[in-house]
């Protein structure tokens, strides 16, 4: 993965690399599965003093996944709804997570502690 090659000089711990992989997979899969009509997906990454910053941008319809209602709890497996766990997982794995719609683009930024 090009991102890991870019981050290699940062000598990140395995647990940080795992968090980056999970967060990136969730962010990108949300665009692929839910951004109907999107034709572009861009990833920006930066390793800095405040951590690893990932920014995923797409040109799909405006949608703030952080404003979506939390998934309802279930008492039995038969009552469990599919999906809805990605954003809560990302929130637990990151220092910060924010969304903005800028021009024709959705932009979600995640910062992971290094």
PyMOL commands that set and color helices and strands:
alter all, ss='L'
color gray80, all
select helices_A, chain A and resi 2-10+14-34+65-67+77-79+86-93
alter helices_A, ss='H'
color red, helices_A
select strands_A, chain A and resi 41-48+51-58+96-102+105-112
alter strands_A, ss='S'
color yellow, strands_A
deselect
rebuild
show_as cartoon
